[in-house]
Amino acid sequence: MVARSCLNLLDLVSGDMLNFSRTPRSLPRVMTDPVIISHGDGKQSNDDDSGVFSSEHRRKIIIVSNSLPLNAKRDKVSGRWCFSYDEDSIFWQLKDGLSPDADVVYVGSLKVDVDASEQDKVSLQLLEEFNCLPTFIPPELYKQFHDGFCKQHLWPLFHYMLPMYPGNRRFDRSQWQAYVSANKIFADKVMEVLNPEDDYVWVHDYHLMVLPTFLRKRCSRVKLGFFLHSPFPSSEIYKTLPVRGEILKALLNADLVGFHTFDYARHFLSCCRRMLGLEHESKRGYIGLEYSGRTIFIKILPAGIHMGRLQSALDHPSSSNKVREIHQQFKGKKIILGVDDMDIFKGVSLKFLAIEQLLQQYPEMQGQIVLIQILNPPSSADKDVDNAKEEAYITSKRINERFGLESYEPIIIIDRHVPFYEKAAYYALAECCIVNAVRDGLNLVPYKYTVCRQGSAKMDEALEIASDSPRVSALVVSEFIGCTPSLSGAIRVNPWDIDAVAEALNLAITMPGGEKQLRHEKHYRYVSSHDVAYWARSFEQDLVFSCKDHHRNCCWGIGFGLNFRILSLSPSFRRLSIDHIVPAYKRSSCRAIFLDYDGTVVPQASIVKAPSPEVISVLNNLCSDVNNTVFIVSGRGKSSLSEWFDQCENLGIAAEHGYFIRWDKHASWEMSHVDTDFAWKRIAEPVMRSYMEATDGSSVESKESALVWHYCDADPDFGSWQAMELLDHLENVLANEPVVVKKGQHIIEVKPQGITKGLVAQEVLSTLTKKGKLPDFVLCIGDDRSDEDMFESILTKPYSATSFSAPEIFACTVGQKPSKARYYLDDTMDVMSLLEGLGSASVPKSRYSTETPLEKGEVCFENIL
């Protein structure tokens, strides 16, 4: 087997490739099973890029993360690599919540460099003993990928640090290419163990945001979930990323996208709306995005802690010894605890300044409180981290010199690796825990603190307290961390407001014991019931739900590079081709053709709304055939349509969704509705105009039968919010009026009840039938929701039983999207090409060359036959 090169990005990367000294070795595959992908022509091809385990094996859940949940070290005596599970890794802990009927397989990088000569051996060892598959990214590539693009671009941006921020570097295209290259290596490894029929893939965090595109391209029906562990920034921040579109579209190749908080999900949905024009809907508790016929579901649930791991730490003998030691060392003092990774967003110096303000404002606390700040070692060396650390030390030294006493310092920094049992001891003794980060994805410190304050039998024994004594805790948490929404009993602060943080600390320390107990119990109930197993189990269940329709639809891969996506459509939904429709057209002798206007005959985004000379020519050609009845069915007013189609003698027009109908140019307008009481307009129009004044870019259109509020030129987010509010407002004030309020494509419309495009189609077809002209060919083309009524009408109408056969029906939507239509065309150019082809297939006849003379009064009707 030839190992695939990590540098070959196929057509997914443009530009110069990066040259590295070596390529990763690929794990020998157990067996090769071709993946079937459906292409646009309906044919299937074999993709031999996917090696999978035997189908006799149980289904797998493949966890893909940047780092494997393993510890690795080389034995000094034998020289062999020794591996063990990293029990602190959330990726190892989440397996406890996954289905027992599935095997959990991990794909990721090792935290150590393994020589190329040892990689195959190590790969087999890890797969057999730990169910882990290492990626072995070349060191130079990994540096560009992880330390470069991830840490210099994505991580700062997702924490709201703009590229113009001091110390930030300009966008580096080579680092982006390294990021894509590394993601492709991960995809290669996943495909080695993936059985697409049974397995699920769960991708984690911002390191692997384009991985879904690689996997979806290899296997169109891969069951794929993605969870982001960092914040997702607002659209104003995110759109500064030069590759914003590529990353968004890649995430939309997943079936389920998860976030810790609603804010992060809201920002993601806002970016999809503003940059890709995608709207989301909430149905029965699920938030979904429609994208090329697929529904991508959004999951909102913060991760949790591993309760068993914490309980074992509390019961560890070392924890009992350490808690006695700490208790003795700080006897008579109240401990405020901070546990943070050392990075620029944790707000450590701000926390110290709050302690300074607290001691300055409440001098009696001098000598009574102590802040113990544990600094976890940074994951990678960085100048900004070094500067933040130096600032923290300088600040703490100044405060200690100012407020310190003999054998007392108000701030104690523990700057080393602290074993988990020792942290548990500090958690258990702390009167208050403060997390003061200026931006953080989730932060599990408050959860761990809450569980440790609940204690255990052995911890109670070490502290010499009764097992039934009340448990209390006090939390001060930043508003800008992901766990805050789930901790409703915590004191929430703005970390930048030093005075407010100081007051919060004072409140936490002096709070009555009964209130502390109530807050603690509330937190403990949530943390203990929403642990990491609950989070994993919930995500897996939603992923299964998100993938349940995979095999119902046909899939086509479309787009190049990272713009690749899957088009998922019903098996009966296909492109309407000239070759398919022309034979049916020629066989027929009585044809009805219904055409929407905006988005069908002319482009929706066109500034010039009037039809072009080419459109007029094509329509006149169709209308010249005596066997054709051609109608433009539009929501536009009759005056505009009359003016625009003045040159079309024999074209029928249905204006304002069919409220007005005219069979040809020489006929008079007929009203399809007898009710002419528009008193409701006096209620609806002032409401619409008030929303127009409050929403920049919106407008109100007054038709004879309807009122329309347009917001296509408004801010996408604000316009959508206002539209929902207006919809609700109008439904309430017009509840007793004979009207319907509908939301369309960037519009809210109020119109009389019983007026739909579907009724227009029914009326025209019924009139033809009554005149003895039984339609044997019906074509209907439209692009929006209102046209779905026409599709449904012509597809469900009971045609005359006297006819020898039912008419050939072609309901066609414009654009590849879910629809009641059975056919689609890509755009207005395709529509005009099709109509031009039908016109060429017509046999022109005089509109009045009938076998019998026209009866008086029948001229108008016969003109449209």
N, C-alpha and C positions, 0 to 999 in steps of 0.2 A: 504494500500500500504506500502510495506516495503522500507524504505529509503536505497539507495545503499551506501555502505561505500566508502569514498574517499581513503581508504588505500588499497583497492583491485585493484591492477594494472593488474589483469588477467595475461596474458602471455607477457605483455609489459614491465615488469621490472623484472630483475633477481636479485638474492641476497637477503639479509635480508631486511625485510620491516621495515619501521619506525613505532614506536608505539607512538601514541598520545592519549591524554586523552579523546577526544571525536570526534565523526564523524559529518559531516554536515548533516543538515536535507534537504530533497528533497522536492521541492514545489509540492503540489498535482497537478496531471496532469488533464487537461481539458478532454482529451480523449486519448485513446491509438490507434495508427494506425501502424500496422506492416510495417517495411521497407523491401522491397524485394531486396535481394542481390544475384547476380548470382555467383555460384561457378564453380570451374573448371570442374565438371562433367555435367554442363549444368542445374543442378537442382536449385531450388530456396528455400530459407529458410526465415522464418519470424524472424525478429529481434525485440523482444519486448522491447528493450532498448530505443525506440524512442516514446515519447509521443508528440503529436502535437495538435495544435489548430484544430478546426473543419474546414473541407475543404470549408465551406461556408464563412469563413473569407477571407479577402483580403490577397494577398501575402505579405510576410514580408521580410525586410532586417534586419538581425540580426547583430548588431555591438558588437563585443567581444573585450574587452580591460581589462587590469589589474584592472583599477579603473572605477567605474561607474561615469558618469558626474553629480554627485549629491553632494550637501552639506547636512550634517546631524548634528543635535544637539538635545539634550534632553531638553524638556521644564521643567524648574525648579519647576513649580507649579504643573502641571498635571503629570509629569513624562513620558509623551508620547514622542515618537520620532517625530521630525519635519524634513521634507525633502524639498529641493528646488533644481532646476536645477543649476548646476555650469555653468554660461554663458561664462566663460573663457575657458572652456574645448573644445578642438578641436572636441571631439567626439559628444558633443551636437551641436556645430556649423555646422558640416558637414551635418546634416539632411536637411538643407535648399537647398542643391544641389541634394538630392536624389529624385527619382521618386515620384510624388504626388499620384500615384496609389498604393503605397506600405506603409505598416505600419512599422515604425522603432522601433525595440525592442533592448534594451541594456542588455548585460550580462557582469557582472564584480563584483569586490569586493567593499564593502563600506569602507570608510576611517576611520570608527569607529568600535569598537567591540560591537556586539549585543549579549546579553545573549541567550543561547540555547533555553530557554523557550519562548523567544519572536521572534524567527527566522521565524516560520511559519506565524505569524501574520504580521510581517514586510514584508515578501516576497509577501504576497497577496496584501498588501497596495501598495507596490512599483510597482507591476505588473499592478494593476488596475488604479493607479493614474499617474504613470510615465512611463509605459511600460518598466520597469527595472526589471531584475531578478538577485538578489544578489547571490554570490557563497558561502559565509560564510565559508571560509577556516579556520580551527583551528589555533589559534594564534601561536602555536609552529611550525606547518607546514608552516605557512605563513612566519615566521621568517627565516626558513631554505630555503624556496623557493625564497622570495623576497630579504631579506637582505643578504642571503647567496649566492645561485647560481647566481641570477640575478646581484646583485651589486658587488659581489666579483670575479665573473668569466666572465660572458657575457659582462657586461657594461664596465669594464676595457679593456677587449680584443678587443671589437668592437671599442674602442677609442685608439687602438694601444698600449696598455700597456701590455707587455709580462708578463707571470707568474713569470719570474725571476726578474721583476722590484722590487726595494726595497719596502717592506711593503705588497707586494702581497702574498697571501697564496697559498699553494699547493692545487691541485685539490682534492676536497672532494666528494667522491662517495655518501655519505649520502645526501649531498645537491643536487646532481644531481637527486637522487631518489625522493627527496622532490619536485624538479622542475617538474618531470614527474607526480608525484601524484597530484600536484596542477593543472597541465594541464588536467588531467583526470577529476577533479572536474568541471572544466570549460566545458569539453565535455559533462558531464552528464547534466549540466544545459542547454546547447544549445539544446540537444536532447529533452528536455522537451517541447520546444516551436517550434521545427523545423518541417515543412512540406516539405519533400525533393523534392516533385514534383514542388513546386512553389517558395519556399523561397531561398534567397541568404544569405550567411554568409560572413561577412567581419571581419577578425581577425587582430588585431593591435599589433605590436611591439614585441621586443625580449623576453618579459615575456612569450609569448605563442607560441613559435616556433615549439613545437612538437604537438600542438593541432590539426593541419591538419591530422596527422596520426590517432588520435583517432576518429575524425569525419569521415574520409574516411573509416575506418574499420567498423564503425557502419552503414554507408550509402554510398555505392559505387558511387552513382551519386549525392552526395551533391555538390551544386554550391558554390564554396569556393574561396575566395580571401584573400590574406595576404599582409599587408603593413608594411614595416620596417621603423620606424621613426628615428632610429639611423644610424650611418655609418655602412657599411659592410666592414670589413678589407680586405686587400690584402691576397692572398692565403698563402703567407709566414707567415703571422700573424695567420690567421684562422686555419691553419693546426696544430698549437700547441695545439689546444683544444682536449682533449682526446675523446670527444663525437662528433667530427666534422662530422663523417659520419651519425650518427643518426639524427642530426639536419638538415643536407642537405637533406637527404631523406624525412624527415618529411615535409620540405618546398615544396618539389616536389609533395606532395600529395595535394597541392592547385592547382587550375586551373589558377590563376593569382597571380604573386608575384610582388609587387610594391616597388620602391625605389625613393628617392628624386632626385638623380643625376645619370648620366651615369657612373661615376666612381664607385659608390656603386654597380650598376648593373653589371658592367664589372668585378668587383672583385668576385661577386657571380657566374657569368658564368665561370670565370677562375677556381674557386674552383670546380664547377661541372665537368669541363673538366679534371682537374688534379686528382681529387679524385674519380670521378665516371665514367670518360671516356665519358662524354656526350658532344656532339657538339650542338651548337645552329645555327639557321638560321634566316635571316631577310627577310621577304616577305611582300611587300606592306606596309611597315612601322611598321610591327609587328615583335618582336623578340620572337622566340619560341624555346623551348627545347623539343626534342623527348625523352620520358621516358616511356618504357614499353607500347608503342602503344598510349600513351596519349601525347598531346602537352600542355606544360605549358608555358603560355605567360608571358612576362616580361613587366612591366609598369614602365615608367620613367617620373615622374612629381612631382615637389615639391609641398607641401601643401601651402595653402595661408591663409590669415587672413579673419576675418569676418568684412566686410566693415560697416555693420549696427551697429555692436557693437562699433567700433571706432567712427563713426559719432555721436552716442548717447553720448559717453563719451566726445567728443569735445563740444557738445551742452549742457552738464550738467552744471547747475549753479555753482556747486563746481569747475568745471574745469576753468570757467571764473574767479572766485575769486582767485583760486590758481595761474593762469597764471599772474594775476596782481601782486600778492604778490611776485612771483619769479622774475618777470620783475623789480620790484622795488628793490628787494634785490641785484640783480646782474646788476644793471643799469651801463652801460658803459663797461661791460665786455662781452667777447664772451664765450658762454657756449659750452663746449665739453661734450657730454653725453655718459655714459656707463651704460647699464642695463644688469646685468648678474645674473644667478643662482650662488650660492656660491658652486662651486665644483673645483676640481683640474685641469680641462681642459679648464676653461674659460680664462686663461691668464691674470687675473686681475693684478698681480704683474708686469708682463711684460708691461702692459699698463702704469702702474705708472712709470716704468723705462723709457718708451718712452717720457712721459711728462717731466721727469727730463732732458733727453737729449735735448728735445725741448727748455726748458728754458735755459739750459746751452749754447746751440748753438745760440739761438736768445734771448739775454738778454732783448731786448726791449719789449718782450711779458710778462715779469714779471709784474703782476698786471693787465694785459689785458685779460688773458685767465683763465678759471677755469674749471677743470674736475669735473663733478658731477657724482659720481659712485654710482648707486643704486644696492645694493646687495639683491637679493631675498632670503628669508630664505631657507636653504637646506631642501630637501624632507626627509632626514633621517640623524641621527647623525652618524658621521664617523670621525675617528682620522685624516685621510688624509685631510678631509675638514677643520677640526679645525686647522690643521697645515697651510693649504693654507690661511685661513682667518687671522691667526696670522701674517703670513709673509706679507700679504697685508697691515695690520695695521702698522707693523713696518716700511715697505717701505714708506708708505704715511706720517708717522710721521717724518721720516728723511728728506723727500723732502720738507715737509711744514716748517720744522725748517730751512732748507737751503734757500729756495726761498720765504718764507712767509714774509709778511709785516704787519704793523698794520692794523687790520680789513681785512686782505687778506690772504687766504690760497689757493694755487693752486690746491689742491686735497680735495674734500669734499666727505666723505663716508656717504651714507644714509643706515644704516644697520637695517632695520625694514620692516614690511609689508607695502608696499606703495599701497594705493588704485588705481584702474585703472584710475580714473579721474585725480589723481595727476600725474601719469606717463604721461598721455596724455598732461598735461600742460608742463612738462619738455621736452617731444618730440617736442612740438610746438615751444618752445623757443630756442632749441639747434641749434647753428650755424653748428655744426658737430656732427655726431654720429659715435662712433667707436666700432666695435665688433672684439675683438682680440683673440678669442678662438684658442687654439692650435689644437682642434679637436671638432667638433660638428655636430650633425645630420643635422639639417636645420637651426634653429635660426630665429625666425620671427621678431626680434627686428628691423632690417633694414626696413622691410615692414611697421611695425607700425610707425616708424619714418617718412617714406616717406608720409604716409597718413596724419599724424598729421601736417606735414609741409605744406600740401596742405590747411589745415585749414578748417574753416566753417564760416558761417555768424556771429554767436555769438562769435567765437574766434576772428574774425577780429574786431568786436565791442569792445571786451575787450582789444585788443592790439591797438585800435584806428588806424587801417590801412584800406585803401580803398579796397573794395571787388575785384577790377580789378587790384590790384597791382601784380607784378610778384612774383611767388612762387619759392623759391630756397631751395636747401638742399645739403649737402655734406656728403658722406659716406666713411668711411675707414673700410674695411672688411678684415678679414683673408682669406687666400687662402684655408684654411682647414675647412670651414663650408659649409653646403649644399646649402645655398641661393646664394653663390657667383656667380655661372654660370648664374643665372637669372638677376644679377645686373651688366650689362655690363658697366654702367656709373660710377660704384664705383671705388675708389682707392684701389687696392688689395695689400695686404702686407703679408710678412712672419713674423708672430708674434715673432719669435725668433731673427729677425734682428732688434735690438732696433734702430739703426741709421736710417734704412729705414722707420720704423714706425713713427719716429719723423719727418722725411722729408715729409711723407705722411700727417701728421697732419698739418704741416706748409702749404703744398700745398692746403689742404682743407680749411684752414682758410683764406688764401690770394688769393684764386682763384677768378677771375673776376666774377661779378654778372651774366653776360650773359652766361658764361659757366656753372655756377651753375644751372641756370634756365634750360638750355638744358638738363643737366644730370638729373635734378629733373623730368622734363616732361617725359623723357624716362622711368624712373623708375616708375613714377605714372601710366603711361599707362599700364605697365605690371602688377603692383601690383593690380590695380583696376579691371583689366579684368581677372586676374588669382587668384581670391579669393578662399576661402575655399569651397564655393558652386561649383565653376568651377572644382576644384580638385575632389570633391566627385562625381559630375555628370560624369566626364570623367572616373573615376575609375569604377563606376557602369556600364557605357556603355561598357567598355572593358571587364568587368566581364561577362556581358551577352553574348558578342561575344565569349569569351573563353569557355563558357559552351554550345554553340549552338549544338554541336555534341554529347552531352551526351547520347541521346537515340538511336543513330544510331548503336552503337557498343555493343557487349557483354562484360561484365566485370567479371574478376576473381580476387579474393583476394589471393595474394601469399606473402610468407615471414612471418617470426615470429618476435614478438616484434616490436621494432621501425624500423625494416627493412621491415615492411609490406608495400606493394604497390598494386596498382590496375593495372592489365593487361587488356588493352582495345583493343579488336580486332573485325574485321568485323564478322557479324553473320555467314558468309560462310567460315570463317577461323577457322580450327580446327586441332587438333593433328592427325597426320597420324599414325594409329595403325596397327599392324600386322594383327589383326582380320579383319580389314576393307579392306586391300589391297590384302591379300593372295587369297581370293575367286576370285577376278577379275584377278589376276595373273594366277590362275589355269584354268580359263575359256578361256584364250587367247592362240593364236597359233603363233602370230608374235609380238614380244615385242621389243621396243626401250627404252634403259635406258641410260640417260645422267647424268654424275656425275662431279661436280666441284671437284677440288683437295684440295687446302688450305682452311681450315675452314669447309670442308665437309667430306673428307676422312681422313685427318690428322688435328689435332687442329691447329688453326691459330697461337697460341703462342708457339707451339712446337719448341724446338731448333733443334731437329732432323727432317729434312724435308722429308727424304726418307720414303716410306711406310713400315710398320712393316710386318713381316711374316704373321700375322693374316689378314691384309688387302689384301695381295697377295692371300692368300688362299680363302678368301671370293669372290674376283673378279674372280679367276679361276673357282670357283664353279658355278658362274653365267654364265660365258662364255662357260662352257661345255655344256650348254643346246642349242641345235641347233635352238631353237625358239627365242633365245635372241640375240640382237645386243647391246653391251655394249660399251660406249664411255666415256673416261675421257676427259673433256673439260676444259682446264686450260689456264691461262695467262703465264704460265712458258714456257721456251724454249724447243725445241724438244730434244736437247741432254740430258738434265736432265731427262725428262720424259721417253725417250728411255732406259736410263740406269736403272732407278728405276723400270720400268715395263718389264724388259727383260725376266722375268719368266712367263709373261702372254702372251701365244701364240696367243690367239684369241681376245685380247682386242684392241679396236679402240682408237686412241689418236688424239685429236685436240689440237695442241700447239699454243701458242701465240694468244689466243682467236680465233683460227680457221684459222690463216694465213697458217699453215701447217696442213695437215690431213693425217693420216695413218690408214688404215682399220684393219690391224693386224700386228703382228711382222714381217711377211714375205713380207709384201707389201712395196712398196716404198712410200716415202713422196710426197704428192701432194700439190701444192700451189693453194690456192683458189683465188689468186689475180694475175692478169697478169702483173701489174705494178711493175717493179723491180728497178725503179729509186729512190734511197734513198739519193739524193743530199740534201734533207731537213735535214738529220742528221748532216751535216756539219754546219748548222745554229743552230740547237737545242742543240747539245751536249755541245758546249762551254758555252751556257747560263746555262744549268743544272749544269755543273761543277762549274761555278762561284757561284751558290747558294749552292752547296755542300760544297765548301770551306768556305762559310760564315755562314753555319748552322751546328754546331757541332752535330754529330749523324746521319747525312743524308748520302745518298750514291746514286750513279748513276748505273743503270743496263742497259747494252747495249744488246738488242736482235737482231736477224736478221732482224725483221720487225718493231721493236719498240724501244723506249728509255723510261726508267722509272726512276723517282726520288723518292727514298724512304725516309720517315722521321719518321718512327715509333719509332726510338730510339732517336729522337731529343726532346728538351723541348716541351711539348704539346702546350703551347701558341705560342712560337716563331716558332715552326714547322708549325703550322696552318697559322700564318701570312705570313711566307715565301712561303707556298704553294699557298696562294691566289695571292701573288705578282708574283710568278713564272707562275701560270696559266695565269694571265693577260699578262705577258711579252711574253710568248710563243705564245699566241693567236695573239698578235700584230706582232711579227716577222715572224710567219708562216701563216699569213692571206692569202697569195697567193699560198700556197703549198697544195697538195692533201692529207692533213692529218687532224686528229682531235686531240684535246688536251682535256683530260678528267681527272677529279679528282676522285680517288678511295679511298679505305680504307688505309689512310696514304701513298698514292702515287699520283704523277702526271705523266700521261703517254701520250706519243705522238705515234700515230700509223696511218697507212694508212686509208683513208676513206673506209667505207663499210666493215670493219672487225669487226664482233660481234659474240658472242656465239650464238645469235639467228639464224644467218645465218648457223651456223654449224648444228643446229637441223633441220632447213628447208632442208638443202642439204641431210642429212642422211635419213630423212623421205621421201623426194622426190625420192631418189635413190631406196629405198625399194619399193615404189609404182610402179616405172617404171619397176621393175623386177617381178612385180606381187605379191609381198609380202605386202599385205595391213596391216599396223600396226593396231592392235586392243587393244594394251596396250602401253601407253607411260608414263614413269616415269622420272622426271627431278628433281635433288636435287642440291641446291647451297646455298651460304650464303651471297654473296655481291651484289653490284649494277650491275656488269657485268652479273650476273646470271639472273637478272630481264629480260634481253633481251631474254633469253631462255624460261623463263616462259611465256612471252608475245607471243613468237613465236609459242609454241606448243598449247597455248590456243586459238589463233586467226587463226591458219592455216586452210584453207578450205580443208577438207579431201575429198577423192574421192567420188563422188556421186554414184558410182557403188557398194560401200560397203553397206551391209545390215544395219549397224548401225555405228555411230561414235565411234572412239576408246575411251576406258576408260583412261582418262588423270589424272595424279597425279603430279601436280607442287608443289614442297615442298621446303620451305626455312628452313635454319638451324637457330634457335633462334626465340623467340617470338617477332616479330616486324612487322610493316606495310610492306606489300609486295603484288606483283601481284599474288603470289602463293596462292593457296586455302588451303594448308596444311602446317604444320610446324613440325619439330623435334627439341628437345631441344639442342642437341650437337652432336659431331662426334660419341660418343658412341652409341647414339640412331640411328644414320645413319647406323653404322656397324651392330647393332642388327637387324635392318630392312632388310638390304641386306642379312644378314646371314639367316634370316627367309625365304626370297624369294628363296635363294639358296637351302634351305632344301625342299621347295615346288616344285622344278624343277624335271623333269624326265630326268636324264642324257641320252644323245644320242651321238653317234659319230658325229663329225662335218661333216663327209663325207658320212653318211648313208642316202643318198637321193634316191628317187625312180627312178630317171633317171641318167645316167652317166653324169659327168661334161663335159661341152664343153670346148674346148681349150680356154684359156684366161679368164675363169670365176672363176678360183680357188680363187683368192683374194676376189672377191665379195661374193661368196658363203660362204667363211670362216666366214664372219660376220653375216650370216643369221642363 
